[in-house]
Each structure stands twice: as structure tokens, then as C-alpha cells.
Amino acid sequence: MMSALVNHLLAGVPTSAAANATNHAVSGLISGFLAGSLGLLTHQRKHGQATQHATAEDSPTPATSPLPEA
């Protein structure tokens, strides 16, 4: 669906079968690049947030003595 939308908006209606095939190939590459980029961005966001939360929760707290300082 995305490929057809990109093809229609950028190239218009082709005049021959070869132009139609070329337009679909180019729009498929554009759609694939956009989908891959968004998927990678989403993966990096999820992975980056999980790492930040894990390090904040796993960090040791400084030990305090119940005895008063001398």
C-alpha cells in the first residue's frame, strides 16, 4: 500500500509497462528504506531505554553505618 502511494504521488500514471515496472521498483526501494529506518529507530529506542533503566536500578547504594561518627 505504501509503495503504491509513493508511486502515485511521485511518478504519476506511467505511459508504458517498462515505466510502470521502474516506478514500482523505485517506490519499493523507498518504502523499504523508510520501513527499515523506522524499525531500526524503534529498536534502538527500546534497547536504549531498557539499558538506562537497568543501570539505574542495579547501581549499588552507598553503605551507611548505624553508628555515629567518632
MDTraj code that builds the backbone (N, CA, C; nanometers):
import mdtraj as md
import numpy as np

residues = "MET MET SER ALA LEU VAL ASN HIS LEU LEU ALA GLY VAL PRO THR SER ALA ALA ALA ASN ALA THR ASN HIS ALA VAL SER GLY LEU ILE SER GLY PHE LEU ALA GLY SER LEU GLY LEU LEU THR HIS GLN ARG LYS HIS GLY GLN ALA THR GLN HIS ALA THR ALA GLU ASP SER PRO THR PRO ALA THR SER PRO LEU PRO GLU ALA".split()
xyz = np.array([
    [0.0822, -0.1180, 0.0000],
    [0.0000, 0.0000, 0.0000],
    [0.0874, 0.1254, 0.0000],
    [0.1909, 0.1230, 0.0858],
    [0.2802, 0.2381, 0.0935],
    [0.3531, 0.2576, -0.0392],
    [0.3935, 0.1489, -0.1007],
    [0.4632, 0.1569, -0.2283],
    [0.3742, 0.2184, -0.3362],
    [0.2481, 0.1772, -0.3396],
    [0.1558, 0.2319, -0.4391],
    [0.1311, 0.3810, -0.4155],
    [0.1232, 0.4219, -0.2895],
    [0.1026, 0.5627, -0.2570],
    [0.2230, 0.6470, -0.2996],
    [0.3427, 0.5992, -0.2685],
    [0.4644, 0.6704, -0.3104],
    [0.4723, 0.6760, -0.4618],
    [0.4403, 0.5649, -0.5280],
    [0.4448, 0.5591, -0.6737],
    [0.3473, 0.6581, -0.7356],
    [0.2279, 0.6665, -0.6823],
    [0.1270, 0.7569, -0.7380],
    [0.1642, 0.9036, -0.7139],
    [0.2137, 0.9351, -0.5949],
    [0.2453, 1.0740, -0.5616],
    [0.3697, 1.1254, -0.6340],
    [0.4713, 1.0415, -0.6487],
    [0.5967, 1.0870, -0.7084],
    [0.6019, 1.0714, -0.8602],
    [0.5469, 0.9633, -0.9101],
    [0.5658, 0.9337, -1.0524],
    [0.4404, 0.9569, -1.1360],
    [0.3246, 0.9474, -1.0753],
    [0.2026, 0.9629, -1.1547],
    [0.1685, 0.8346, -1.2285],
    [0.0854, 0.8471, -1.3297],
    [0.0424, 0.7315, -1.4077],
    [0.1428, 0.7071, -1.5202],
    [0.2033, 0.5876, -1.5253],
    [0.3024, 0.5592, -1.6299],
    [0.2371, 0.5393, -1.7669],
    [0.3169, 0.5637, -1.8703],
    [0.2663, 0.5504, -2.0070],
    [0.2946, 0.4133, -2.0672],
    [0.3907, 0.3391, -2.0093],
    [0.4239, 0.2067, -2.0639],
    [0.4468, 0.1082, -1.9499],
    [0.4557, -0.0185, -1.9866],
    [0.4783, -0.1229, -1.8866],
    [0.6173, -0.1110, -1.8253],
    [0.7165, -0.0729, -1.9046],
    [0.8530, -0.0582, -1.8526],
    [0.8607, 0.0568, -1.7515],
    [0.7937, 0.1660, -1.7826],
    [0.7922, 0.2793, -1.6889],
    [0.7182, 0.2409, -1.5611],
    [0.6119, 0.1621, -1.5739],
    [0.5380, 0.1160, -1.4570],
    [0.6262, 0.0277, -1.3689],
    [0.6987, -0.0645, -1.4295],
    [0.7880, -0.1529, -1.3539],
    [0.8991, -0.0738, -1.2852],
    [0.9552, 0.0222, -1.3556],
    [1.0607, 0.1055, -1.2969],
    [1.0068, 0.1872, -1.1797],
    [0.8898, 0.2459, -1.1983],
    [0.8292, 0.3237, -1.0903],
    [0.8019, 0.2391, -0.9666],
    [0.7528, 0.1175, -0.9869],
    [0.7264, 0.0293, -0.8742],
    [0.8569, -0.0148, -0.8073],
    [0.9607, -0.0368, -0.8848],
    [1.0889, -0.0755, -0.8257],
    [1.1450, 0.0375, -0.7391],
    [1.1415, 0.1578, -0.7883],
    [1.1931, 0.2723, -0.7133],
    [1.1085, 0.2972, -0.5888],
    [0.9777, 0.2929, -0.6019],
    [0.8924, 0.3164, -0.4856],
    [0.9064, 0.2043, -0.3830],
    [0.9317, 0.0835, -0.4282],
    [0.9573, -0.0269, -0.3359],
    [1.0855, -0.0056, -0.2573],
    [1.1881, 0.0443, -0.3246],
    [1.3129, 0.0748, -0.2544],
    [1.2929, 0.1856, -0.1509],
    [1.2190, 0.2887, -0.1874],
    [1.1926, 0.3989, -0.0946],
    [1.1115, 0.3485, 0.0249],
    [1.0082, 0.2710, -0.0008],
    [0.9250, 0.2182, 0.1076],
    [1.0052, 0.1262, 0.1988],
    [1.0886, 0.0427, 0.1405],
    [1.1711, -0.0466, 0.2203],
    [1.2716, 0.0284, 0.3061],
    [1.3298, 0.1327, 0.2506],
    [1.4248, 0.2126, 0.3268],
    [1.3558, 0.2823, 0.4435],
    [1.2381, 0.3385, 0.4179],
    [1.1649, 0.4054, 0.5253],
    [1.1230, 0.3062, 0.6343],
    [1.0733, 0.1914, 0.5954],
    [1.0314, 0.0917, 0.6938],
    [1.1504, 0.0415, 0.7750],
    [1.2621, 0.0173, 0.7092],
    [1.3820, -0.0271, 0.7805],
    [1.4347, 0.0789, 0.8758],
    [1.4324, 0.2036, 0.8334],
    [1.4796, 0.3124, 0.9187],
    [1.3922, 0.3282, 1.0422],
    [1.2605, 0.3241, 1.0227],
    [1.1699, 0.3361, 1.1369],
    [1.1812, 0.2152, 1.2300],
    [1.1980, 0.0977, 1.1743],
    [1.2154, -0.0216, 1.2569],
    [1.3440, -0.0159, 1.3382],
    [1.4510, 0.0296, 1.2761],
    [1.5784, 0.0423, 1.3472],
    [1.5695, 0.1479, 1.4562],
    [1.5055, 0.2596, 1.4268],
    [1.4883, 0.3655, 1.5256],
    [1.4084, 0.3152, 1.6459],
    [1.3008, 0.2422, 1.6194],
    [1.2190, 0.1869, 1.7269],
    [1.2991, 0.0883, 1.8107],
    [1.3756, 0.0029, 1.7466],
    [1.4574, -0.0945, 1.8181],
    [1.5619, -0.0254, 1.9050],
    [1.6276, 0.0768, 1.8518],
    [1.7283, 0.1481, 1.9290],
    [1.6664, 0.2209, 2.0475],
    [1.5484, 0.2769, 2.0300],
    [1.4816, 0.3446, 2.1416],
    [1.4474, 0.2463, 2.2526],
    [1.3907, 0.1325, 2.2160],
    [1.3544, 0.0332, 2.3172],
    [1.4789, -0.0213, 2.3864],
    [1.5808, -0.0510, 2.3097],
    [1.7036, -0.1077, 2.3661],
    [1.7751, -0.0043, 2.4532],
    [1.7780, 0.1204, 2.4117],
    [1.8449, 0.2249, 2.4885],
    [1.7740, 0.2525, 2.6197],
    [1.6414, 0.2521, 2.6207],
    [1.5667, 0.2763, 2.7439],
    [1.5826, 0.1596, 2.8410],
    [1.5841, 0.0383, 2.7905],
    [1.5995, -0.0781, 2.8775],
    [1.7358, -0.0760, 2.9451],
    [1.8386, -0.0356, 2.8728],
    [1.9731, -0.0302, 2.9296],
    [1.9814, 0.0782, 3.0360],
    [1.9229, 0.1936, 3.0111],
    [1.9282, 0.3025, 3.1076],
    [1.8533, 0.2659, 3.2352],
    [1.7375, 0.2023, 3.2243],
    [1.6618, 0.1652, 3.3431],
    [1.7343, 0.0570, 3.4214],
    [1.7960, -0.0365, 3.3532],
    [1.8646, -0.1450, 3.4223],
    [1.9844, -0.0914, 3.4993],
    [2.0595, 0.0003, 3.4426],
    [2.1766, 0.0521, 3.5130],
    [2.1346, 0.1384, 3.6308],
    [2.0254, 0.2109, 3.6216],
    [1.9808, 0.2945, 3.7330],
    [1.9284, 0.2090, 3.8477],
    [1.8626, 0.0991, 3.8176],
    [1.8079, 0.0128, 3.9219],
    [1.9148, -0.0763, 3.9839],
    [2.0134, -0.1164, 3.9067],
    [2.1143, -0.2094, 3.9547],
    [2.2318, -0.1419, 4.0245],
    [2.2386, -0.0108, 4.0216],
    [2.3536, 0.0557, 4.0818],
    [2.3442, 0.0448, 4.2339],
    [2.4550, 0.0106, 4.2971],
    [2.4518, -0.0066, 4.4445],
    [2.4397, 0.1292, 4.5137],
    [2.3717, 0.1283, 4.6266],
    [2.3605, 0.2499, 4.7057],
    [2.4754, 0.2529, 4.8063],
    [2.5256, 0.3687, 4.8414],
    [2.6355, 0.3726, 4.9368],
    [2.5924, 0.3218, 5.0732],
    [2.6785, 0.2459, 5.1351],
    [2.6501, 0.1888, 5.2666],
    [2.6633, 0.2964, 5.3738],
    [2.5696, 0.2967, 5.4669],
    [2.5760, 0.3911, 5.5785],
    [2.5872, 0.3119, 5.7080],
    [2.6611, 0.3642, 5.7986],
    [2.6811, 0.2973, 5.9281],
    [2.5753, 0.3444, 6.0267],
    [2.5187, 0.2527, 6.1043],
    [2.4220, 0.2952, 6.2049],
    [2.4900, 0.3619, 6.3257],
    [2.6214, 0.3468, 6.3349],
    [2.6936, 0.4049, 6.4486],
    [2.7295, 0.5502, 6.4202],
    [2.7276, 0.6353, 6.5212],
    [2.7673, 0.7727, 6.4998],
    [2.9174, 0.7823, 6.4737],
    [2.9558, 0.8830, 6.3979],
    [3.0980, 0.9012, 6.3698],
    [3.1702, 0.9473, 6.4942],
    [3.2914, 0.8996, 6.5119],
    [3.3691, 0.9347, 6.6324],
    [3.4531, 1.0577, 6.6122],
])
top = md.Topology()
chain = top.add_chain()
for i, resn in enumerate(residues, 1):
    res = top.add_residue(resn, chain, resSeq=i)
    for name in ("N", "CA", "C"):
        top.add_atom(name, md.element.get_by_symbol(name[0]), res)
traj = md.Trajectory(xyz[None], top)
